[in-house]
Amino acid sequence: MAPKKAKTVAVVGAGLVGTLEACMMAKRGYEVHLYEYRQDIRQMEHVPGRSINLAMSVRGRTGLGAVGVEEQIVQRHGIAMKARMIHSLDGTTKSIPYNREGKCIFSVGRRFVNEVLLTRAEDFPNVTIHFNHKLEACDLERGEMTFTNTATGERVSTRADLMIGCDGAYSNVRKQMLKRAHFNYKQEYIPHGYMELCIPATPDGEFAMPPNYLHIWPRGNYMMIALPNQDRSWTVTLFMPFEIFGTLTTPEELLSFFQTNYPDAIPLIGREKLINDFFSNKPSANDISQVLAIPRGQHQRHHGRCRPRHGAILRTGDELRHGGLCSSE
Ligand SMILES: Cc1cc2nc3c(=O)[nH]c(=O)nc-3n(C[C@H](O)[C@H](O)[C@H](O)COP(=O)(O)OP(=O)(O)OC[C@H]3O[C@@H](n4cnc5c(N)ncnc54)[C@H](O)[C@@H]3O)c2cc1C
């Protein structure tokens, strides 16, 4: 008797979640195809996109541990953040530990994590990665997908027993689901946006602030945070209502705003750098979206409970989080 053919799983999106998902499915013995819109980021000099680093807690570490890369990412690359460092208006600081026993979170490079997971996925003989493949459409009942190969312009049609949507917050998989009757969905933008700035390393190549902390400047309706990077710079994220971003139209207004709210951050970022970075950037929006109802027969499964079968669909990562279905990713 011929050996039973492994069921096929298509993972759409090779970001942080899709790469991990591909490894997990490969471990279970499925034939996995991982489709990614972008080219291979390991070959790119600069990867455009959001935040350089991530704060990783035990949940993320558990996922990495399950596919054998926790040590490489966390112990050998991560920067321990043992406490929050609160910056008051008068420039004084106060530390609030995350845990009495010294347990902590880690600052890790987003690109590094993604690259390690891509390489780990490639180690599995039953994983094939298809870069430059943009999902255009899918038939959720039949498990059929159409991609554009962005390198050649060619259309590629394929099918799988299970399709996993890991294509991020503005997921095309979810857009396909929206076309179905009774799939109610709501998206709402919050008034706050965010902008990333940078505190560079000091001239002698050191951290400009104590490194083992997540630095926070809480200011009521807005705040700023900073996470350490491996090159000893800091990624600073300024969160505030778009209305306030809109009032900062000149270098004088910006400096006056910082002088009032974040005076100790001006010398750390540097006046010129602050002005240049702020005015060459645009604040990004934050949205909250929610799936309100899913039609019967959609074959939607939560992560952990799913078994591949014809035309089944699973959604995970930011695709799911923005879908608001559950928090089991
Ligand atoms: C500013 C900011 C700071 C953050 N900080 C933290 C933090 O400190 N800690 C933390 O845990 N989380 C943080 N997050 C959240 C975290 O980044 C996300 O939860 C995580 O990236 C989700 O991973 P994902 O794989 O679902 O989506 P993504 O990382 O967005 O990956 C989606 C992938 O799908 C691909 N894709 C998109 N469309 C298609 C298509 N049509 N066809 C094929 N492929 C496609 C994309 O190219 C991408 O590679 C932060 C988010 C932001 C915006």
The ligand as an SDF file (V2000), in Angstrom:
LIG
                    3D

 53 58  0  0  0  0  0  0  0  0999 V2000
    5.2920   50.2310   16.6620 C   0  0  0  0  0  0  0  0  0  0  0  0
    5.0130   48.8310   17.1000 C   0  0  0  0  0  0  0  0  0  0  0  0
    5.6640   48.3300   18.2220 C   0  0  0  0  0  0  0  0  0  0  0  0
    5.4270   47.0290   18.6430 C   0  0  0  0  0  0  0  0  0  0  0  0
    6.0700   46.5680   19.7410 N   0  0  0  0  0  0  0  0  0  0  0  0
    5.8610   45.3130   20.1650 C   0  0  0  0  0  0  0  0  0  0  0  0
    6.5660   44.8190   21.3050 C   0  0  0  0  0  0  0  0  0  0  0  0
    7.3730   45.5180   21.9010 O   0  0  0  0  0  0  0  0  0  0  0  0
    6.3390   43.5410   21.6890 N   0  0  0  0  0  0  0  0  0  0  0  0
    5.4340   42.7330   21.0220 C   0  0  0  0  0  0  0  0  0  0  0  0
    5.2520   41.5670   21.4100 O   0  0  0  0  0  0  0  0  0  0  0  0
    4.7480   43.1890   19.9350 N   0  0  0  0  0  0  0  0  0  0  0  0
    4.9500   44.4420   19.4990 C   0  0  0  0  0  0  0  0  0  0  0  0
    4.2620   44.8960   18.4120 N   0  0  0  0  0  0  0  0  0  0  0  0
    3.3210   43.9900   17.7600 C   0  0  0  0  0  0  0  0  0  0  0  0
    4.0530   42.9920   16.8590 C   0  0  0  0  0  0  0  0  0  0  0  0
    4.8860   43.7000   15.9690 O   0  0  0  0  0  0  0  0  0  0  0  0
    3.0620   42.1950   16.0620 C   0  0  0  0  0  0  0  0  0  0  0  0
    2.1550   41.5640   16.9380 O   0  0  0  0  0  0  0  0  0  0  0  0
    3.7410   41.1270   15.2090 C   0  0  0  0  0  0  0  0  0  0  0  0
    4.6080   41.7260   14.2770 O   0  0  0  0  0  0  0  0  0  0  0  0
    2.6900   40.3360   14.4890 C   0  0  0  0  0  0  0  0  0  0  0  0
    3.3320   39.4270   13.6410 O   0  0  0  0  0  0  0  0  0  0  0  0
    2.5960   38.9110   12.3540 P   0  0  0  0  0  0  0  0  0  0  0  0
    3.5220   37.8750   11.7570 O   0  0  0  0  0  0  0  0  0  0  0  0
    1.1950   38.5060   12.6620 O   0  0  0  0  0  0  0  0  0  0  0  0
    2.4630   40.1760   11.3890 O   0  0  0  0  0  0  0  0  0  0  0  0
    3.6140   40.9380   10.6110 P   0  0  0  0  0  0  0  0  0  0  0  0
    4.8500   41.0130   11.4120 O   0  0  0  0  0  0  0  0  0  0  0  0
    2.9800   42.1980   10.1210 O   0  0  0  0  0  0  0  0  0  0  0  0
    3.9240   40.0000    9.3510 O   0  0  0  0  0  0  0  0  0  0  0  0
    2.9980   39.8330    8.3030 C   0  0  0  0  0  0  0  0  0  0  0  0
    3.7430   39.2570    7.0990 C   0  0  0  0  0  0  0  0  0  0  0  0
    2.7970   38.9860    6.0690 O   0  0  0  0  0  0  0  0  0  0  0  0
    3.2940   39.4760    4.8370 C   0  0  0  0  0  0  0  0  0  0  0  0
    2.1360   39.7780    3.9930 N   0  0  0  0  0  0  0  0  0  0  0  0
    1.2920   40.8250    4.1050 C   0  0  0  0  0  0  0  0  0  0  0  0
    0.3630   40.7710    3.1270 N   0  0  0  0  0  0  0  0  0  0  0  0
    0.6210   39.6630    2.3880 C   0  0  0  0  0  0  0  0  0  0  0  0
    0.0200   39.0780    1.2310 C   0  0  0  0  0  0  0  0  0  0  0  0
   -1.0600   39.6100    0.6440 N   0  0  0  0  0  0  0  0  0  0  0  0
    0.5650   37.9360    0.7410 N   0  0  0  0  0  0  0  0  0  0  0  0
    1.6560   37.3490    1.3210 C   0  0  0  0  0  0  0  0  0  0  0  0
    2.2630   37.8690    2.4060 N   0  0  0  0  0  0  0  0  0  0  0  0
    1.7560   39.0140    2.9350 C   0  0  0  0  0  0  0  0  0  0  0  0
    4.1080   40.7040    5.2180 C   0  0  0  0  0  0  0  0  0  0  0  0
    5.0420   41.0360    4.2020 O   0  0  0  0  0  0  0  0  0  0  0  0
    4.7680   40.2500    6.5150 C   0  0  0  0  0  0  0  0  0  0  0  0
    5.9990   39.5950    6.2920 O   0  0  0  0  0  0  0  0  0  0  0  0
    4.4990   46.1940   17.9450 C   0  0  0  0  0  0  0  0  0  0  0  0
    3.8430   46.6890   16.8170 C   0  0  0  0  0  0  0  0  0  0  0  0
    4.0980   47.9900   16.3860 C   0  0  0  0  0  0  0  0  0  0  0  0
    3.3740   48.5220   15.1830 C   0  0  0  0  0  0  0  0  0  0  0  0
  1  2  1  0
  2  3  1  0
  2 52  2  0
  3  4  2  0
  4  5  1  0
  4 50  1  0
  5  6  2  0
  6  7  1  0
  6 13  1  0
  7  8  2  0
  7  9  1  0
  9 10  1  0
 10 11  2  0
 10 12  1  0
 12 13  2  0
 13 14  1  0
 14 15  1  0
 14 50  1  0
 15 16  1  0
 16 17  1  0
 16 18  1  0
 18 19  1  0
 18 20  1  0
 20 21  1  0
 20 22  1  0
 22 23  1  0
 23 24  1  0
 24 25  2  0
 24 26  1  0
 24 27  1  0
 27 28  1  0
 28 29  2  0
 28 30  1  0
 28 31  1  0
 31 32  1  0
 32 33  1  0
 33 34  1  0
 33 48  1  0
 34 35  1  0
 35 36  1  0
 35 46  1  0
 36 37  1  0
 36 45  1  0
 37 38  2  0
 38 39  1  0
 39 40  1  0
 39 45  2  0
 40 41  1  0
 40 42  2  0
 42 43  1  0
 43 44  2  0
 44 45  1  0
 46 47  1  0
 46 48  1  0
 48 49  1  0
 50 51  2  0
 51 52  1  0
 52 53  1  0
M  END
$$$$
